[in-house]
Amino acid sequence: MWIIAIIAVILLVVLFYVLKKKQTEKRLEEERLRRIAEEEERQRQIKLEEEARRAARKAEIEAGKEIYHYLNQSIKTMFYHYRTQKWSELTSLGAMELKDHEAARRCVDKLSQNSRSLVEEFFACLDMDQTYHGEGQIKDSQALKAVFEEMMLPFFPVYSQEFTSGPRYISFLNQRILKVFTQLSGKKFRLGYKNRYQNGQIAFEWTEDVYRVYRADGTRLCEASFADGRVKDGYAILRDQAASSQDWEVSSRGQWSDGLLQKEDQTYLYKKPVR
């Protein structure tokens, strides 16, 4: 009888270990399947997040191009009104067509600090909210004029009226706004691009911060540096609007030093043809 009892005990022990092994194997298999499911879910989330990032980036790139086109067209419009002294007639730059306003906001936020500051200063002059909804009505004309001048080469406010038949507006854009254009559009822009009159005469050239500006007939108007919309140092010829009349154009020429004219000569040009 005791032999049967021993055998029974052994069988029970064997059965116990067999059941325990199966339970362990089942638990390990369940753990393996759980880890696989978790990894698949993690990979799915990573894929979804990556797709969302790509979609957001694509939207930001598209918005950047839309902002670039709006800025470019707006500068063209402002250039005309500024050059022809019709700034007071400029009341609106029109609404900006954006497919994704939130993407536009993110795009501007990712610009370099200097570029973002210029863009935000520009839009602050218009009736647009933080995501550029609005009709583009100008709410501060003088502030917009100041921002426009910040986008132009430093001699442009002084000699803008000389370019009535001159180069296109893009020739006069400074490096700061060209950098904004590059960041928004992905294109490259060259300072002083196509800076010639229709007759082929160069309109201006520069060495560091000294600019030489010419009329269409080749007359040199200046070889000087500029600051705050005025001649700073060097030689320059300036129209005297107060002294000029319908028949006569009066100009002052001389040498400037630290913004002050050191010696002045006046010239008189009779505008009407002599018969």
C-alpha positions as CSV (number, residue, x, y, z in Angstrom):
1,M,0.0,0.0,0.0
2,W,2.8,2.4,0.8
3,I,4.3,1.9,-2.6
4,I,1.0,2.9,-4.2
5,A,0.9,5.9,-1.9
6,I,4.4,7.0,-2.9
7,I,3.6,6.5,-6.6
8,A,0.4,8.6,-6.1
9,V,2.4,11.4,-4.4
10,I,5.0,11.3,-7.2
11,L,2.2,11.6,-9.8
12,L,0.7,14.5,-7.9
13,V,4.0,16.3,-7.8
14,V,4.7,15.6,-11.5
15,L,1.1,16.9,-12.3
16,F,1.7,19.9,-10.1
17,Y,4.9,20.9,-11.9
18,V,3.4,20.2,-15.3
19,L,0.4,22.4,-14.5
20,K,2.7,25.1,-13.1
21,K,4.9,24.9,-16.2
22,K,1.9,25.3,-18.5
23,Q,0.7,28.3,-16.4
24,T,4.1,29.8,-16.6
25,E,4.3,29.3,-20.4
26,K,0.8,30.7,-20.7
27,R,1.8,33.8,-18.6
28,L,5.0,34.3,-20.6
29,E,3.1,34.0,-23.9
30,E,0.5,36.4,-22.7
31,E,3.3,38.8,-21.7
32,R,4.9,38.4,-25.0
33,L,1.7,39.1,-26.9
34,R,1.1,42.1,-24.6
35,R,4.5,43.5,-25.4
36,I,4.0,43.0,-29.1
37,A,0.6,44.8,-28.9
38,E,2.1,47.6,-26.9
39,E,5.0,48.0,-29.4
40,E,2.6,47.9,-32.3
41,E,0.5,50.6,-30.6
42,R,3.6,52.7,-29.9
43,Q,4.8,52.4,-33.5
44,R,1.3,53.3,-34.6
45,Q,1.3,56.4,-32.4
46,I,4.8,57.4,-33.6
47,K,3.6,57.0,-37.2
48,L,0.5,59.1,-36.5
49,E,2.6,61.8,-34.8
50,E,5.1,61.8,-37.6
51,E,2.3,62.1,-40.2
52,A,0.8,65.0,-38.1
53,R,4.2,66.7,-37.9
54,R,4.6,66.3,-41.7
55,A,1.1,67.6,-42.3
56,A,1.7,70.6,-40.0
57,R,5.1,71.3,-41.6
58,K,3.5,71.2,-45.0
59,A,0.8,73.5,-43.9
60,E,3.4,75.9,-42.4
61,I,5.4,75.9,-45.7
62,E,2.3,76.6,-47.7
63,A,1.3,79.4,-45.3
64,G,4.8,80.8,-45.5
65,K,4.5,81.1,-49.3
66,E,1.1,82.7,-48.9
67,I,2.4,85.3,-46.4
68,Y,5.4,85.9,-48.8
69,H,3.1,86.6,-51.7
70,Y,0.9,88.9,-49.6
71,L,4.0,90.8,-48.3
72,N,5.5,91.0,-51.8
73,Q,2.3,92.4,-53.3
74,S,1.8,94.8,-50.4
75,I,5.3,96.2,-50.8
76,K,4.7,96.7,-54.5
77,T,1.5,98.6,-53.7
78,M,3.2,100.7,-51.0
79,F,6.2,101.4,-53.3
80,Y,3.9,102.9,-55.9
81,H,2.1,105.2,-53.4
82,Y,5.3,106.2,-51.6
83,R,7.2,107.0,-54.8
84,T,4.4,109.0,-56.3
85,Q,3.6,110.8,-53.1
86,K,0.1,109.3,-52.9
87,W,0.6,107.6,-49.5
88,S,-2.5,109.3,-48.1
89,E,-4.6,107.6,-50.7
90,L,-3.5,104.2,-49.5
91,T,-6.3,102.9,-47.2
92,S,-6.2,99.1,-47.6
93,L,-3.8,96.3,-48.7
94,G,-6.6,93.8,-49.0
95,A,-7.3,90.5,-47.2
96,M,-4.7,87.8,-47.1
97,E,-5.9,84.5,-48.6
98,L,-4.8,81.7,-46.2
99,K,-5.8,78.1,-46.2
100,D,-4.7,77.5,-42.6
101,H,-4.5,80.6,-40.3
102,E,-3.1,78.6,-37.4
103,A,-0.3,77.3,-39.6
104,A,0.4,80.9,-40.6
105,R,0.8,81.9,-37.0
106,R,3.2,79.0,-36.3
107,C,5.2,79.9,-39.5
108,V,5.7,83.5,-38.3
109,D,6.6,82.3,-34.8
110,K,9.4,80.1,-36.2
111,L,11.0,83.0,-38.0
112,S,14.3,84.5,-36.7
113,Q,13.7,87.2,-34.0
114,N,14.7,90.0,-36.4
115,S,12.5,88.7,-39.2
116,R,9.5,88.0,-36.9
117,S,9.7,91.5,-35.5
118,L,9.5,93.1,-38.9
119,V,6.6,90.9,-40.0
120,E,4.7,91.6,-36.8
121,E,5.3,95.3,-37.1
122,F,3.8,95.2,-40.6
123,F,0.7,93.3,-39.7
124,A,0.2,95.4,-36.5
125,C,-0.6,98.3,-38.9
126,L,-3.5,96.4,-40.4
127,D,-6.9,95.3,-39.0
128,M,-5.8,91.7,-38.7
129,D,-5.9,89.5,-35.6
130,Q,-3.1,87.2,-34.3
131,T,-3.9,84.6,-37.0
132,Y,-4.2,87.2,-39.8
133,H,-8.0,87.2,-40.2
134,G,-9.1,90.6,-41.5
135,E,-9.8,92.7,-44.5
136,G,-6.4,94.4,-44.6
137,Q,-7.6,97.9,-43.9
138,I,-4.8,100.2,-42.7
139,K,-5.4,101.3,-39.2
140,D,-2.1,103.3,-38.7
141,S,-0.9,104.9,-42.0
142,Q,2.2,106.6,-40.5
143,A,3.3,103.5,-38.7
144,L,2.9,101.5,-41.9
145,K,5.0,104.1,-43.7
146,A,7.7,103.7,-41.1
147,V,7.7,99.9,-41.5
148,F,7.9,100.3,-45.3
149,E,10.9,102.5,-44.9
150,E,12.5,99.8,-42.7
151,M,12.2,97.4,-45.6
152,M,14.0,99.7,-48.1
153,L,17.6,100.5,-48.8
154,P,18.6,103.6,-46.6
155,F,18.8,106.1,-49.5
156,F,15.3,105.3,-50.9
157,P,13.4,107.7,-48.6
158,V,15.7,110.5,-49.8
159,Y,15.6,109.8,-53.5
160,S,12.4,107.9,-54.1
161,Q,11.0,110.5,-56.5
162,E,14.0,110.1,-58.8
163,F,12.9,106.6,-59.7
164,T,9.6,107.3,-61.5
165,S,11.0,105.5,-64.5
166,G,13.5,103.5,-62.6
167,P,14.0,100.0,-61.4
168,R,11.3,97.8,-60.0
169,Y,10.5,97.9,-56.3
170,I,12.4,94.7,-55.6
171,S,15.7,96.5,-56.5
172,F,15.3,98.7,-53.4
173,L,14.5,96.1,-50.8
174,N,17.1,95.8,-48.1
175,Q,18.7,92.7,-46.7
176,R,16.3,92.5,-43.7
177,I,13.2,92.0,-45.8
178,L,15.0,89.8,-48.3
179,K,15.8,87.5,-45.4
180,V,12.2,87.4,-44.5
181,F,11.3,86.5,-48.1
182,T,13.8,83.7,-48.1
183,Q,12.6,82.3,-44.8
184,L,9.0,82.4,-45.9
185,S,9.3,81.2,-49.5
186,G,12.5,79.1,-49.5
187,K,13.7,81.2,-52.5
188,K,17.0,83.1,-52.7
189,F,17.0,86.9,-53.2
190,R,19.9,89.1,-54.2
191,L,20.4,92.6,-52.9
192,G,20.1,95.2,-55.6
193,Y,18.6,92.8,-58.1
194,K,18.1,94.5,-61.6
195,N,18.9,98.0,-60.3
196,R,18.9,99.7,-63.7
197,Y,16.8,102.2,-65.5
198,Q,15.0,101.2,-68.7
199,N,17.8,102.8,-70.7
200,G,20.3,100.5,-69.0
201,Q,21.8,103.1,-66.7
202,I,22.6,101.7,-63.3
203,A,20.4,103.3,-60.6
204,F,22.7,102.7,-57.6
205,E,25.8,100.9,-56.4
206,W,27.3,100.5,-53.0
207,T,30.5,99.7,-51.0
208,E,29.6,98.6,-47.5
209,D,27.3,101.4,-46.2
210,V,28.3,104.1,-48.8
211,Y,25.8,104.4,-51.7
212,R,26.3,106.0,-55.1
213,V,22.9,106.9,-56.6
214,Y,22.4,108.0,-60.2
215,R,19.6,109.6,-62.3
216,A,18.5,107.9,-65.5
217,D,20.8,110.4,-67.5
218,G,23.8,109.2,-65.5
219,T,24.0,112.2,-63.1
220,R,25.4,111.1,-59.8
221,L,23.2,112.2,-57.0
222,C,25.3,111.1,-54.1
223,E,28.2,109.2,-52.7
224,A,27.2,109.0,-49.1
225,S,26.0,107.0,-46.2
226,F,22.4,107.4,-44.8
227,A,20.7,107.1,-41.4
228,D,17.1,107.7,-40.3
229,G,15.9,108.6,-43.8
230,R,18.6,111.3,-44.2
231,V,22.1,111.8,-45.6
232,K,24.6,111.1,-42.9
233,D,28.1,111.5,-44.3
234,G,29.4,112.2,-47.8
235,Y,28.4,114.2,-51.0
236,A,24.8,114.5,-52.1
237,I,22.5,116.5,-54.3
238,L,19.0,117.0,-52.8
239,R,15.9,118.6,-54.3
240,D,14.7,121.7,-52.5
241,Q,11.0,121.1,-52.6
242,A,10.2,124.4,-50.8
243,A,12.2,126.5,-53.3
244,S,11.2,124.6,-56.4
245,S,8.3,125.7,-58.5
246,Q,6.4,124.5,-61.6
247,D,9.0,126.0,-63.8
248,W,12.2,125.6,-61.8
249,E,13.7,122.7,-60.0
250,V,16.1,123.9,-57.2
251,S,18.7,121.6,-55.8
252,S,21.1,121.8,-52.9
253,R,24.5,120.1,-53.2
254,G,27.3,119.8,-50.8
255,Q,29.2,117.7,-48.3
256,W,27.5,116.2,-45.2
257,S,29.1,115.2,-42.0
258,D,27.2,113.5,-39.2
259,G,23.9,114.5,-40.8
260,L,24.8,118.2,-41.2
261,L,25.4,120.0,-44.5
262,Q,28.9,121.6,-44.3
263,K,28.8,123.7,-47.4
264,E,25.9,124.3,-49.7
265,D,25.6,125.3,-53.3
266,Q,22.2,125.7,-55.1
267,T,21.5,124.9,-58.7
268,Y,18.5,125.9,-60.8
269,L,17.1,123.8,-63.6
270,Y,14.5,125.2,-65.9
271,K,11.9,122.4,-66.4
272,K,10.2,123.7,-69.6
273,P,11.8,123.2,-73.0
274,V,13.4,126.4,-74.4
275,R,12.1,127.3,-77.8
